[in-house]
Amino acid sequence: MRIYKPIFWNKPKNFITLILLPISFLLQIFVLFKKKFYKAKKFNIPILCVGNIYIGGTGKTPISLFLANELKLLGKKPVIIKKFNSNLKVFYSKYKLINPEKFQNKDILAFAGIGNPENFFDLLIENGLNVKKSIPYPDHYDFKRNEILEIIDQAKEKNYTILTTEKDLSRIQNFKFSEIYSCDVSLEIENKSHLMTLIKKIYD
């Protein structure tokens, strides 16, 4: 199933958002009633939740891995599972390119098949990379060999360097194309020290 982020999400106060506004109110009422009558379940182990309003491609996997590694440093044995929870303490994170200078002074063709590919394209531009063309694909896109060959042909015609996400590059690694690169990124969590303090309290 191909899942695209609705285009109108990037355009506040448009006609579609006004139509959906009453539905959002009904949803909020439903959530309030659910919280009031829902019986919370208690577990004998500490639980941390990682989530986002998007279905995929927004960093849940690297954040989960980051937390798992931090917990291992504390001598814990973390396990990652999938589950929904609406009662959360929210922390925000952002990506940072580790080696943007490697691709500076080059014309870039970027493609991505994640939940919000525009974030990837914007990250490249914010780091001073000259993105000449960007090609978004649906989240978890199953790339075909001929599609990648077409991207390579477009890049060769314009002498572009091809960049994609680490996740997308791993999806096409079986094709063994040497013309495609990914950018190394690091994850920065706002108020990381506070987050780790809360985590340590959970385990105490």
ABEGO torsion letter per residue (X at the ends): XBBBBBAAAABBGBAAAAAAAAAAAAAAAAAAAAAAABBBBBBABBBBBBBBABABGAGAAAAAAAAAAAAAAAGBBBBBBBBBBABBBBBBBBBBBABAAAABGBBBBBBBBBABAAAAAAAAAAAGBBBABBBBBBBGBBBBAAAAAAAAAAAAAAGBBBBBBAAAAAAAAAAGBAABBBBBBBBBBBGAAAAAAAAAAAAX
